[in-house]
Amino acid sequence: MFDNIIKFICREDYIKNNQDILPVPIKTNIPKWFKKLEHSTRFKTVKGCMPFLDTLTCGYLLKMPVDYHITHNIEFEGERKTGANTPLKWDPEMSMGLNLNYEGQEQSHAYQQLEGSPYVEKNKNLKFHKILNPWVIKTPPGYSTLFVPPLNNTDDRFSIMPGIVDTDTFEREINFPFVVNGDKYPVLNSTIKVGTPYVQVIPFKREKWKMKIENRDFKRFKENSFYYFKYFMDNYKKLFWSKKSWK
């Protein structure tokens, strides 16, 4: 029995016809390179690092709802330009209640809206495009949702701008502005394929916190050193880590 349920809500016909790109627990998207790693007493790797693994398994995954073609920092008639489009055509009936990208609908933010941020330079001082998401995301009362690029598993061409939404009260689709990775791709002419993982969804309880700075009890630290380093490998996993559940 689960007390906390996060709901992904969309039109019935969309859910029926897009079973392969529905939201899923992000643990189903652990990268192949991570799975292939070996972790042993002979050679320790990040595969034995539970904090790293938790980033790969925490929360849920949104996948690209349509092909999304980007032409970024392309020179045309002496000007640097950027554009993004999808194969969808404008259809009022289809779009009603289904917040998908479609050709002819410009969804972007001027770079001046983030003036002075490192995003602007990385995005080559061009406007920021936006991905329209078909899902309304609903959490229980008192719970918000953190949206980030897939942690430690981000597409190298682009990443969404992280954000927090109070998804217990906001009952609309949430759109995702993104930044082109201009450090690696000064010019980009590429299609983000439908089904590409692009958002990690992490619900959390809103609580009040207050910080406090304290001196470390070094005597206690020394007394507990034998406990902290009890095992040759995987001390954190065996002594401190708690298994999480995301279904």
Summary of the structure (lengths in Angstrom):
residues: 247
radius of gyration: 21.7
end to end distance: 11.4
largest distance: 71.2
contacts: 624
relative contact order: 0.20
helix: 23%
strand: 27%
